[in-house]
């Protein structure tokens, strides 16, 4: 344990230590209830020299005092971790009377002229001294009346140690005619209206010019605090603001002037945005907004603008942007970097770890990449404080999955989070691609109108799925998508005639694929006969399974499938294209109402089941069938939960091949399209 002053030198006196202070007292001195106190502040480097000057004089004169003697406690009292009323109070002296107070103030002022310490906010500095202060207050704790000091005529003064110098009404300052007031030069020019951020290192204020009423932000940097890096950062920020504006970057702080006072530097900037994004999610975020889609478009625009600004700063050769809700402004068109004090030249080694805007996985990233990731965390904040979940659990995936579910609950297509998944989980995301994905998300939301055909939308999804899957139909092994809209009745009849139907599945890669082709020729009598033959073949495979009527996928072995590819969904999807099979649909629809599946894909997973149920619902024209809608909703919600996030993308798993797929029918793209149809159906009807 490191001490600044050896306790052995004080063994002959009444001395004891508390958690923070070492107390030295003398029998000759009576302890008053209240009187003048003298405080001495210092920086860590000069503190040992000050102790060597002050303590011998106090001991020689038998004056009670206390001081901080442990290195860690001195650091604490010069940091942002101590209440502002205690900042810098390293030595406290209790004079016996007024004459002794005057002597000590003069003595200390003369002896400590070359030293400096932080301003003690509750006190008045003595003359021109930069480390000697005094105040009037309680000496002995009054357990009965708390912190109340009573005057000679019953007056009351609450000694609440507020961060400014104030005296009881019956006490006059006996030491100097006019007290020094920190900020005097500043307040001659600017009127301060409030505090944006409080810190022992220096507050951030909002105000306006006394000359032209221009709105300003005033950033204070207190001198002589242990963290002098903060002062240097404030100075660097001011110079960088000037430099970046000269280079054409206009979305940062707009510097006006720099004012130096006795204990602080004040840096004045124009206030262009009238505040930061702090509190945005609670007032304007999608979770609280009535129009959730519009609110989401707004925060996507904020994210896009921020990424553009990050790119500009990087191109100018700087990184390590302090991105948080408190440091980013928004004027409904552009974002602004409100704080540049962490900015470093590329490449830089250090990086500021702002609470709730940091994950340990960022450690391996370059600082420029950290800037992009932190922009992603800011979006999570704007969306609904999900950055807190990600940071506190150090699990970005948990937070992303919860955001997917929240999107679904708000009836917003989860596809809009594709850009965020890319930013937060891709190995090396770029700003350009992030912006492209953001634009896709914004356009998706802006195109959400009632002008749509839900039935056609579902048909297109299946057609594209058939095309992308390259389905080979039956034993003829012809690509099904090539036959659709491009086959004659005669050729189709020949294909069916030559098929061994018993070898085909009942799904769209088999018998139901032919039914889908026949639906394009509803009036052809020969094809009607073929259709009836195909349906009989499927119905001949009827079985009872787990108490439900079901269908075997193949005639020669026991396999039951609910999927589009080879199962009941494919059959029901196909006969939905005819107007006379509602009884068959009603008989088998319960087999595709499962809540869970091994996959969420379209072709052989839950997505296809939900799609078929949606088509059946639309064809039935029963908009009051809430049970069916609830089934579809649960299937789609569970499909969202089955999405896999990996390497910056959404994936679906194909349980037949045990592979992950993205982009095509095995992947999530068509799943998102189905969800979009469902949401529009709820919102606009048929």
Order of alpha helices (4+ residues) and beta strands (2+ residues): beta-beta-beta-alpha-beta-alpha-beta-alpha-beta-beta-beta-beta-alpha-beta-beta-beta-alpha-beta-beta-alpha-alpha-beta-beta-beta-beta-alpha-alpha-alpha-alpha-alpha-alpha-beta-beta-alpha-alpha-alpha-alpha-beta-beta-alpha-alpha-alpha-alpha-beta-beta-beta-alpha
